[in-house]
Amino acid sequence: MATLTLAKALNQGLRACLEDDPKVLIMGEDVGKLGGVFRITDGLQKDFGDDRVIDTPLAESGIIGTAIGLALRGFRPICEIQFDGFVFPAFDQIVTQLAKMHYRSGGRVTLPVTIRIPYGGGIGAVEHHSESPEAYFCHTAGLRVVTCATPSDGYTMIRQAVRSDDPVIFLEPKRRYWEKGEVDTAVDLFGIDPTSHGPTGPAHASAAPVLGLHRSRVTRPGTDVTVVAYGPMMATVLAAADVAARDNQRSLEVIDLRTLSPLDLEPVFASVRRTGRCVVVHEAPGNVSLSAEVAARVTETAFYSLEAPVARVTGFDTPYPPSRLEDLYLPDVDRILEAVDRTYEF
């Protein structure tokens, strides 16, 4: 086990991908000599060469279009989009080409393209550098959408994503890049189908369990309220759970979705059937969002277990604000605990 930042864990995961498969390529703006704007690809071009870690022009549509062509020829491209707000010039390629070719070809064509997108706020950045565009991609059939919250998940999930034969939108919570955690860099992922619900081979019969790419996780067991979050909000929700236990004697069960499309909500349903209350948290605006989808499915599936309507804590339905106002925009511990209180007052 090693103690790594999320940024370093992703770097090590990408290194492992390049070592495991000569068909894996990394491409994006400044990913080579500079090592990426957040240094996630630091040192990879030096060790693997500029024909496998490729600096591209500032043209996101061109990056994704080129990756599609490479995938059609048998490669496994990993594309880096520097910031969340820069993905939109590539939106046409992602939605109208990348997401549809497998279906359009009747399953004869696969497009194993992984698109890494640093997303979310909290870093004091300017416009187009702090957005949460996940709902756009989750709405698009043909894409898999996942997000990591810890260094351990960052290391394993990026490797699982690159091994998937489907296109994967890999969302990285940029304000958590420098947070540290334990990572098992020796873990064997080849006993796990990257798109399955868990281990499929004998490799993990006696080892600590490694979740499949599309599994959610109960991060903190609890008995009173189910709190669902993902990505950058996980640390905030866990802090709220600590405060609730200390000040209000309330036990929050915290679930990290990890996978946004397809959603794995069975752990959420099971939790709500025990707690009777549910709060969903994310940074993105609440209108037509992941929280709305989770709330709807919880209501459809566990209605008779609910003691109160599902509460949501989200960003506001406005463009992302100037950096001096982002602390007012982003969900915090107080807003989460207020929503928990509302479920008790109903």
C-alpha positions as CSV (number, residue, x, y, z in Angstrom):
1,M,0.0,0.0,0.0
2,A,1.1,3.5,-0.7
3,T,-0.1,6.9,0.4
4,L,-0.8,9.0,-2.7
5,T,-2.7,12.1,-3.7
6,L,-5.6,11.5,-6.1
7,A,-3.5,13.2,-8.8
8,K,-0.6,10.8,-8.3
9,A,-2.9,7.8,-8.1
10,L,-4.4,8.7,-11.5
11,N,-0.9,9.2,-12.8
12,Q,0.1,5.8,-11.6
13,G,-3.1,4.3,-13.0
14,L,-2.4,5.8,-16.5
15,R,1.2,4.5,-16.3
16,A,-0.2,1.0,-15.6
17,C,-2.5,1.3,-18.6
18,L,0.4,2.2,-20.9
19,E,2.4,-0.7,-19.5
20,D,-0.4,-3.2,-19.8
21,D,-1.4,-2.6,-23.4
22,P,0.7,-1.1,-26.2
23,K,-2.5,0.0,-28.0
24,V,-3.2,2.5,-25.2
25,L,-2.5,6.1,-26.2
26,I,-2.8,9.3,-24.2
27,M,-3.7,12.5,-26.1
28,G,-4.6,16.1,-25.2
29,E,-3.5,19.6,-24.8
30,D,-0.2,19.8,-22.9
31,V,-0.3,16.2,-21.7
32,G,3.2,15.5,-22.9
33,K,6.1,17.8,-22.0
34,L,4.1,19.8,-19.5
35,G,2.4,16.7,-18.0
36,G,-1.1,18.2,-18.1
37,V,-2.4,21.4,-16.5
38,F,-2.9,19.4,-13.2
39,R,0.3,17.3,-13.9
40,I,-1.8,14.1,-14.1
41,T,0.3,12.8,-17.0
42,D,3.6,14.1,-15.6
43,G,6.6,12.0,-16.8
44,L,4.6,9.7,-19.1
45,Q,5.8,11.2,-22.4
46,K,9.4,11.0,-21.2
47,D,9.0,7.3,-20.3
48,F,6.7,6.1,-23.2
49,G,7.5,8.5,-26.0
50,D,5.7,11.2,-27.9
51,D,4.0,8.6,-30.2
52,R,2.0,7.3,-27.2
53,V,1.6,10.4,-25.1
54,I,0.7,13.0,-27.7
55,D,0.4,16.8,-27.4
56,T,-2.4,17.9,-29.5
57,P,-3.5,21.3,-30.9
58,L,-6.1,23.4,-28.9
59,A,-9.0,21.7,-30.6
60,E,-11.2,19.5,-28.5
61,S,-13.4,18.4,-31.4
62,G,-10.2,17.3,-33.3
63,I,-8.9,15.4,-30.2
64,I,-12.1,13.3,-29.9
65,G,-12.5,12.9,-33.7
66,T,-8.9,11.6,-33.9
67,A,-9.5,9.3,-31.0
68,I,-12.6,7.8,-32.7
69,G,-10.5,7.1,-35.8
70,L,-7.8,5.5,-33.7
71,A,-10.3,3.4,-31.8
72,L,-11.7,2.1,-35.1
73,R,-8.2,0.9,-36.0
74,G,-7.8,-1.0,-32.7
75,F,-6.2,1.5,-30.4
76,R,-7.5,2.5,-26.9
77,P,-7.1,6.3,-26.7
78,I,-7.3,8.2,-23.5
79,C,-8.3,11.8,-24.1
80,E,-7.7,14.6,-21.6
81,I,-10.0,17.6,-21.6
82,Q,-8.2,20.3,-19.6
83,F,-11.3,21.7,-17.9
84,D,-15.0,20.8,-17.7
85,G,-16.1,23.9,-19.6
86,F,-13.7,23.0,-22.5
87,V,-15.5,19.8,-23.4
88,F,-18.4,21.5,-25.3
89,P,-16.5,22.0,-28.6
90,A,-16.2,18.2,-28.6
91,F,-19.8,17.7,-27.7
92,D,-20.9,17.0,-31.3
93,Q,-18.2,14.3,-31.7
94,I,-19.1,12.7,-28.4
95,V,-22.8,12.6,-28.7
96,T,-23.4,12.1,-32.5
97,Q,-20.4,9.8,-33.3
98,L,-18.7,8.3,-30.3
99,A,-21.9,7.4,-28.4
100,K,-23.7,6.0,-31.4
101,M,-21.3,3.9,-33.5
102,H,-21.6,0.7,-31.6
103,Y,-25.4,0.8,-31.9
104,R,-25.3,2.0,-35.4
105,S,-23.1,-0.9,-36.5
106,G,-25.3,-3.5,-34.8
107,G,-22.6,-4.2,-32.3
108,R,-19.9,-4.9,-34.9
109,V,-17.9,-1.8,-34.0
110,T,-16.5,-1.0,-30.5
111,L,-15.1,2.3,-29.5
112,P,-12.9,1.9,-26.4
113,V,-12.3,5.7,-25.9
114,T,-11.8,7.1,-22.4
115,I,-12.4,10.8,-22.0
116,R,-10.9,12.3,-18.8
117,I,-12.6,15.5,-17.6
118,P,-11.6,17.4,-14.5
119,Y,-14.9,18.8,-13.2
120,G,-16.5,20.8,-10.4
121,G,-15.6,23.9,-8.5
122,G,-13.8,24.9,-5.3
123,I,-10.5,26.0,-6.8
124,G,-11.1,29.7,-7.2
125,A,-11.0,29.5,-11.0
126,V,-12.6,31.7,-13.7
127,E,-15.6,31.0,-15.9
128,H,-15.6,27.6,-17.8
129,H,-13.2,26.1,-15.2
130,S,-15.6,25.0,-12.5
131,E,-18.6,23.4,-14.1
132,S,-20.3,20.0,-13.5
133,P,-21.6,18.8,-16.9
134,E,-22.3,15.2,-16.0
135,A,-26.0,15.3,-16.7
136,Y,-25.4,16.0,-20.4
137,F,-23.5,12.8,-20.8
138,C,-25.6,10.7,-18.5
139,H,-28.6,11.5,-20.7
140,T,-26.7,10.2,-23.8
141,A,-27.3,6.6,-24.5
142,G,-24.1,4.7,-25.5
143,L,-21.8,6.4,-23.0
144,R,-20.6,5.1,-19.7
145,V,-20.1,7.9,-17.1
146,V,-18.1,7.4,-13.9
147,T,-16.4,9.5,-11.3
148,C,-13.9,8.8,-8.6
149,A,-13.8,10.4,-5.1
150,T,-10.6,8.8,-3.6
151,P,-7.1,8.0,-4.6
152,S,-7.8,4.3,-4.4
153,D,-10.8,4.6,-6.7
154,G,-8.9,6.9,-9.0
155,Y,-6.2,4.3,-9.5
156,T,-8.5,1.3,-10.1
157,M,-11.3,3.0,-11.9
158,I,-9.1,4.6,-14.6
159,R,-7.6,1.2,-15.4
160,Q,-11.1,-0.4,-15.5
161,A,-12.4,2.4,-17.8
162,V,-9.5,2.0,-20.3
163,R,-10.2,-1.7,-20.4
164,S,-13.9,-1.2,-21.2
165,D,-14.8,-1.7,-24.9
166,D,-17.4,1.1,-24.6
167,P,-16.7,4.8,-24.5
168,V,-16.3,6.1,-20.9
169,I,-16.6,9.7,-19.7
170,F,-14.2,9.7,-16.7
171,L,-14.9,12.6,-14.4
172,E,-12.2,13.7,-12.0
173,P,-13.0,16.0,-9.0
174,K,-10.3,18.6,-9.5
175,R,-10.5,20.2,-6.1
176,R,-9.7,16.7,-4.6
177,Y,-6.6,16.2,-6.7
178,W,-4.3,17.0,-3.7
179,E,-6.1,14.9,-1.1
180,K,-4.3,11.8,0.0
181,G,-5.3,8.2,0.7
182,E,-4.1,4.6,0.7
183,V,-3.7,3.0,-2.7
184,D,-2.9,-0.7,-3.4
185,T,-0.9,-0.3,-6.6
186,A,-0.2,-4.0,-6.7
187,V,-3.9,-4.9,-7.0
188,D,-4.7,-7.3,-9.8
189,L,-7.6,-5.9,-11.9
190,F,-7.6,-8.6,-14.5
191,G,-9.9,-10.8,-12.5
192,I,-12.6,-8.1,-12.8
193,D,-14.8,-7.3,-15.8
194,P,-14.5,-3.5,-16.0
195,T,-18.2,-3.2,-16.8
196,S,-19.5,-5.8,-14.4
197,H,-21.0,-5.6,-10.9
198,G,-17.9,-7.1,-9.2
199,P,-15.2,-9.8,-9.3
200,T,-15.6,-12.5,-11.9
201,G,-12.5,-14.5,-11.5
202,P,-10.4,-16.2,-8.8
203,A,-7.9,-13.4,-8.5
204,H,-9.8,-11.8,-5.6
205,A,-11.0,-14.9,-3.8
206,S,-8.9,-14.1,-0.7
207,A,-8.0,-10.4,-1.4
208,A,-9.7,-7.3,-0.4
209,P,-12.7,-6.8,-2.7
210,V,-12.3,-4.4,-5.6
211,L,-15.5,-3.1,-7.0
212,G,-16.4,-3.3,-10.7
213,L,-16.5,0.0,-12.5
214,H,-20.2,0.3,-12.3
215,R,-20.9,-0.3,-8.6
216,S,-21.8,2.1,-5.9
217,R,-20.4,1.8,-2.4
218,V,-21.6,2.3,1.1
219,T,-18.8,4.5,2.4
220,R,-20.1,5.0,5.9
221,P,-22.8,2.8,7.4
222,G,-25.6,4.4,9.3
223,T,-29.1,3.9,10.6
224,D,-31.0,7.2,10.4
225,V,-30.7,8.9,7.0
226,T,-29.3,7.8,3.6
227,V,-27.1,10.4,2.0
228,V,-26.2,9.8,-1.6
229,A,-23.3,11.7,-3.3
230,Y,-20.4,11.3,-5.7
231,G,-17.1,12.8,-6.7
232,P,-16.1,16.1,-5.1
233,M,-19.1,16.1,-2.7
234,M,-18.1,12.9,-1.0
235,A,-15.6,14.6,1.4
236,T,-18.2,17.2,2.3
237,V,-20.9,14.7,2.9
238,L,-18.6,12.6,5.2
239,A,-17.7,15.8,7.1
240,A,-21.5,16.4,7.5
241,A,-21.9,12.9,8.8
242,D,-19.2,13.5,11.4
243,V,-21.0,16.7,12.6
244,A,-24.4,15.0,12.7
245,A,-23.1,12.2,14.8
246,R,-21.4,14.6,17.2
247,D,-24.0,17.4,17.5
248,N,-27.3,15.7,16.7
249,Q,-26.7,12.1,17.6
250,R,-27.9,11.2,14.1
251,S,-26.3,8.3,12.1
252,L,-26.0,9.1,8.4
253,E,-25.4,6.3,6.0
254,V,-23.2,7.7,3.2
255,I,-23.3,6.1,-0.3
256,D,-20.8,7.0,-3.0
257,L,-22.5,6.4,-6.4
258,R,-19.2,6.2,-8.3
259,T,-21.1,5.2,-11.5
260,L,-23.5,7.8,-12.9
261,S,-24.5,5.9,-16.0
262,P,-25.5,3.2,-15.6
263,L,-26.7,4.0,-12.1
264,D,-26.2,1.3,-9.5
265,L,-29.0,2.1,-7.0
266,E,-29.6,-1.2,-5.4
267,P,-27.5,-0.2,-2.3
268,V,-29.4,3.0,-2.2
269,F,-32.8,1.3,-2.2
270,A,-31.6,-1.2,0.5
271,S,-30.4,1.7,2.6
272,V,-33.6,3.7,2.3
273,R,-35.7,0.7,3.2
274,R,-33.8,0.7,6.5
275,T,-33.5,4.4,7.2
276,G,-36.8,5.7,5.7
277,R,-35.1,9.0,4.7
278,C,-32.9,10.1,1.8
279,V,-30.8,13.1,0.9
280,V,-29.0,13.4,-2.5
281,V,-26.1,15.9,-2.9
282,H,-24.1,17.1,-5.8
283,E,-22.5,20.4,-7.1
284,A,-24.4,20.5,-10.4
285,P,-27.6,22.6,-10.7
286,G,-30.7,20.7,-9.5
287,N,-32.9,21.1,-12.5
288,V,-33.1,17.9,-14.6
289,S,-30.1,16.5,-12.8
290,L,-28.7,13.3,-11.4
291,S,-30.3,14.1,-8.0
292,A,-33.7,14.4,-9.7
293,E,-33.2,10.9,-11.3
294,V,-32.1,9.3,-8.1
295,A,-35.0,10.9,-6.2
296,A,-37.5,9.7,-8.8
297,R,-36.1,6.1,-8.7
298,V,-36.0,6.0,-4.9
299,T,-39.6,7.2,-4.8
300,E,-40.7,4.6,-7.5
301,T,-38.9,1.7,-5.8
302,A,-39.0,2.4,-2.1
303,F,-42.1,4.7,-1.7
304,Y,-43.6,2.8,1.2
305,S,-40.4,2.9,3.1
306,L,-40.0,6.7,3.0
307,E,-40.9,8.7,6.1
308,A,-40.4,12.0,4.1
309,P,-39.9,13.1,0.5
310,V,-36.4,12.7,-0.8
311,A,-34.4,15.9,-0.2
312,R,-31.9,17.4,-2.6
313,V,-28.9,19.6,-2.0
314,T,-27.3,21.0,-5.2
315,G,-25.8,23.9,-6.9
316,F,-28.2,26.6,-7.9
317,D,-29.9,26.9,-11.3
318,T,-27.6,29.6,-12.5
319,P,-24.3,29.7,-14.4
320,Y,-21.3,29.0,-12.2
321,P,-20.6,32.3,-10.3
322,P,-17.4,34.3,-10.0
323,S,-14.8,32.6,-7.7
324,R,-15.5,35.0,-4.8
325,L,-19.1,33.7,-4.6
326,E,-18.5,30.0,-5.2
327,D,-18.6,29.2,-1.4
328,L,-22.2,30.4,-1.5
329,Y,-23.0,28.3,-4.5
330,L,-21.4,25.0,-3.6
331,P,-23.3,22.7,-1.2
332,D,-21.6,22.7,2.3
333,V,-22.0,20.9,5.6
334,D,-24.7,23.3,6.8
335,R,-26.9,22.9,3.7
336,I,-26.6,19.2,3.9
337,L,-27.5,19.1,7.6
338,E,-30.4,21.4,7.0
339,A,-31.8,19.0,4.4
340,V,-31.3,16.1,6.9
341,D,-33.3,18.2,9.4
342,R,-36.1,18.7,6.9
343,T,-36.6,15.0,6.5
344,Y,-37.2,14.8,10.2
345,E,-39.6,17.7,10.2
346,F,-41.9,16.4,7.5
